[in-house]
Amino acid sequence: MSLIDRLAAVVGPGNVLIGSDLAPYLEEERGLFHGAALAAVRPGSTAEVAEVVKACAEAGIAMVPQGGNTGLCGGGVPPEHGRAVVISTERLTRIRHVDAVDFTLTAEAGCVLASLQQAAGQAGCLFPLSLGAEGSCRIGGNISTNAGGTNVLRYGATRDLVLGLEVVLPDGRVWNGLKRLRKDNTGYALHHLFIGAEGTLGIVTAAVLKLFPAVAERQTALVALPDPDAALALLGRARRASGDCVTACELMPRIGLDLGLTHVDGLRDPFAARHPWYLLLELSSSRPGGLREALEGILADALVDGSALDAVLAESHEQRSALWRLRESIPEAQKREGGSIKHDVSVATSRVPEMIRRCTEAVERALPGVRVVAFGHLGDGNTHFNLTQPVGGDKQAFLAEWGRMNRIVHDIVAGMDGSISAEHGIGRLKVDEMLHYKPAVDIDLMRRLKSAIDPSGLMNPGKIIPPRIT
Ligand SMILES: Cc1cc2nc3c(=O)[nH]c(=O)nc-3n(C[C@H](O)[C@H](O)[C@H](O)COP(=O)(O)OP(=O)(O)OC[C@H]3O[C@@H](n4cnc5c(N)ncnc54)[C@H](O)[C@@H]3O)c2cc1C
């Protein structure tokens, strides 16, 4: 029996996609990576995933797990050689259990993130993971990229939100680690191995996630500031004065707003004057009352001592959405402005202003006319230090500078003990960069783990850690 026939016998012929049905599984949204595959398979249960993996392993065919395919590093795109099968989780969409006493939710890997937020809400709880792609990314993908998003400052990244996992290992065995325990010190925390592994160690089929009490009050402000140092000072002030209720803290430069106002319909500058920097600050609490007064006090103090230049508070849900759209439109607006070179870096939060200053000076010196669009999750020390092509410049010539710009920015970040991939992962995009910067001991340990769990190297090969060249 051919592999395709065997897979069809497991999942049903309608769930083995070939020809034009296969095309959407072979590239990612930004079009940076294109691959080839024998088929995309859509198993409907953990048992089916296990059978699919066994069949591929026995045939010596590479396996590429795929969720919502919104990843930004090409981790879910199959290799060009085409001796691979994409294993999509899109039919694994069952919420197995919501427990408002334990504050846990157990769901299958293909559940779309927004559907889990809704399910938590219906139980009077909050699942706090939130990111721009939440309407299409899937929880297995979030777990496998250890996604960050806008609420990390308060609730942690995906790693901090996972209590247990169920994983199909590269040989087809099922590892059941679906525990709802807050405490379990019985040796190595195996589930952490698969979080952020980008599908290189196995296929996550289900997870136990942490829930929190639902938000009862939320207050949002956009604050105009002279520089990122003032934003950092405001964050510290807001955390202390609000009883640590700051949930989101997004830094934006003026050029980020300008690009959005130029290219994205329906955006409006809430201030009469132009300002150099902005901070989107959001406070939330499960206890109603008090946050509005706290935020007004924080902003009044900052305006009086001159560290803030102006501020607006959202008076309604619509106004809050409008403020968030200013932040969320930046990547789209950058795309429409022409070529952009991206960096997803982190340093200690206290060093973000220094990092932005040093990297800006260095890239402007190296490439006159380049426009720095540095924005992101200030509270997590995570900046999307993106570069937009010079006005009127040639897009291809600008994009040809990708490697040189990466080296300049990543050298500075690495020199500051930072990370060259804060939240998007490594995938295919950053394999060489990671090898360049990670110490040899780290790389050796990662390779040993990979070959211990996936000795035949068939699980998402070429992602994160390439095999040793002997
Ligand atoms: C508009 C937009 C905004 C974004 N904002 C953020 C943000 O704020 N923060 C952030 O961190 N990311 C962000 N991202 C990136 C992306 O959404 C996340 O990385 C997301 O977690 C990927 O989920 P996915 O289901 O789309 O995974 P995919 O893209 O399908 O896969 C990503 C990786 O995980 C592996 N994988 C997927 N499912 C499984 C599984 N079940 N088991 C094992 N491996 C698996 C794949 O092989 C691949 O290596 C954004 C992307 C977009 C398009």
The ligand as an SDF file (V2000), in Angstrom:
LIG
                    3D

 53 58  0  0  0  0  0  0  0  0999 V2000
   -1.0320   39.5590   12.4650 C   0  0  0  0  0  0  0  0  0  0  0  0
   -0.1220   38.6980   13.2860 C   0  0  0  0  0  0  0  0  0  0  0  0
    0.1770   39.0760   14.5860 C   0  0  0  0  0  0  0  0  0  0  0  0
    1.0210   38.2780   15.3730 C   0  0  0  0  0  0  0  0  0  0  0  0
    1.3020   38.6940   16.6500 N   0  0  0  0  0  0  0  0  0  0  0  0
    2.0910   37.9280   17.4180 C   0  0  0  0  0  0  0  0  0  0  0  0
    2.4140   38.3410   18.7590 C   0  0  0  0  0  0  0  0  0  0  0  0
    2.0110   39.4080   19.2240 O   0  0  0  0  0  0  0  0  0  0  0  0
    3.1740   37.5120   19.5020 N   0  0  0  0  0  0  0  0  0  0  0  0
    3.6530   36.3330   19.0120 C   0  0  0  0  0  0  0  0  0  0  0  0
    4.3460   35.6280   19.7440 O   0  0  0  0  0  0  0  0  0  0  0  0
    3.4000   35.9360   17.7510 N   0  0  0  0  0  0  0  0  0  0  0  0
    2.6400   36.6980   16.9440 C   0  0  0  0  0  0  0  0  0  0  0  0
    2.3750   36.3060   15.6580 N   0  0  0  0  0  0  0  0  0  0  0  0
    2.9480   35.0550   15.1470 C   0  0  0  0  0  0  0  0  0  0  0  0
    1.9980   33.8310   15.1970 C   0  0  0  0  0  0  0  0  0  0  0  0
    0.6620   34.2060   15.2220 O   0  0  0  0  0  0  0  0  0  0  0  0
    2.2780   32.9820   16.3940 C   0  0  0  0  0  0  0  0  0  0  0  0
    3.5730   32.4670   16.2700 O   0  0  0  0  0  0  0  0  0  0  0  0
    1.2920   31.8280   16.6150 C   0  0  0  0  0  0  0  0  0  0  0  0
    1.5520   31.3140   17.8980 O   0  0  0  0  0  0  0  0  0  0  0  0
    1.4100   30.7070   15.5930 C   0  0  0  0  0  0  0  0  0  0  0  0
    0.2840   29.8360   15.6990 O   0  0  0  0  0  0  0  0  0  0  0  0
   -0.2080   28.9940   14.4350 P   0  0  0  0  0  0  0  0  0  0  0  0
   -1.3020   28.0900   14.8680 O   0  0  0  0  0  0  0  0  0  0  0  0
   -0.5160   29.8770   13.2960 O   0  0  0  0  0  0  0  0  0  0  0  0
    1.1070   28.1340   14.1310 O   0  0  0  0  0  0  0  0  0  0  0  0
    1.7370   27.7440   12.7300 P   0  0  0  0  0  0  0  0  0  0  0  0
    2.1720   28.9600   11.9930 O   0  0  0  0  0  0  0  0  0  0  0  0
    0.8620   26.8080   12.0030 O   0  0  0  0  0  0  0  0  0  0  0  0
    3.0290   26.9520   13.2280 O   0  0  0  0  0  0  0  0  0  0  0  0
    4.0580   27.6120   13.9310 C   0  0  0  0  0  0  0  0  0  0  0  0
    5.1110   26.5780   14.3510 C   0  0  0  0  0  0  0  0  0  0  0  0
    4.5420   25.6650   15.3040 O   0  0  0  0  0  0  0  0  0  0  0  0
    4.5420   24.3210   14.7900 C   0  0  0  0  0  0  0  0  0  0  0  0
    3.2570   23.7500   15.1780 N   0  0  0  0  0  0  0  0  0  0  0  0
    2.0110   24.2050   14.9180 C   0  0  0  0  0  0  0  0  0  0  0  0
    1.0940   23.4310   15.5300 N   0  0  0  0  0  0  0  0  0  0  0  0
    1.7810   22.4530   16.1760 C   0  0  0  0  0  0  0  0  0  0  0  0
    1.4040   21.3540   16.9920 C   0  0  0  0  0  0  0  0  0  0  0  0
    0.1250   21.0950   17.2640 N   0  0  0  0  0  0  0  0  0  0  0  0
    2.3740   20.5690   17.4990 N   0  0  0  0  0  0  0  0  0  0  0  0
    3.6750   20.8050   17.2310 C   0  0  0  0  0  0  0  0  0  0  0  0
    4.0890   21.8320   16.4660 N   0  0  0  0  0  0  0  0  0  0  0  0
    3.1470   22.6560   15.9610 C   0  0  0  0  0  0  0  0  0  0  0  0
    4.7350   24.4560   13.2950 C   0  0  0  0  0  0  0  0  0  0  0  0
    5.4020   23.3330   12.7580 O   0  0  0  0  0  0  0  0  0  0  0  0
    5.6080   25.7050   13.2090 C   0  0  0  0  0  0  0  0  0  0  0  0
    6.9420   25.3760   13.4520 O   0  0  0  0  0  0  0  0  0  0  0  0
    1.5650   37.0880   14.8410 C   0  0  0  0  0  0  0  0  0  0  0  0
    1.2620   36.7110   13.5240 C   0  0  0  0  0  0  0  0  0  0  0  0
    0.4400   37.5020   12.7510 C   0  0  0  0  0  0  0  0  0  0  0  0
    0.1250   37.0540   11.3400 C   0  0  0  0  0  0  0  0  0  0  0  0
  1  2  1  0
  2  3  1  0
  2 52  2  0
  3  4  2  0
  4  5  1  0
  4 50  1  0
  5  6  2  0
  6  7  1  0
  6 13  1  0
  7  8  2  0
  7  9  1  0
  9 10  1  0
 10 11  2  0
 10 12  1  0
 12 13  2  0
 13 14  1  0
 14 15  1  0
 14 50  1  0
 15 16  1  0
 16 17  1  0
 16 18  1  0
 18 19  1  0
 18 20  1  0
 20 21  1  0
 20 22  1  0
 22 23  1  0
 23 24  1  0
 24 25  2  0
 24 26  1  0
 24 27  1  0
 27 28  1  0
 28 29  2  0
 28 30  1  0
 28 31  1  0
 31 32  1  0
 32 33  1  0
 33 34  1  0
 33 48  1  0
 34 35  1  0
 35 36  1  0
 35 46  1  0
 36 37  1  0
 36 45  1  0
 37 38  2  0
 38 39  1  0
 39 40  1  0
 39 45  2  0
 40 41  1  0
 40 42  2  0
 42 43  1  0
 43 44  2  0
 44 45  1  0
 46 47  1  0
 46 48  1  0
 48 49  1  0
 50 51  2  0
 51 52  1  0
 52 53  1  0
M  END
$$$$
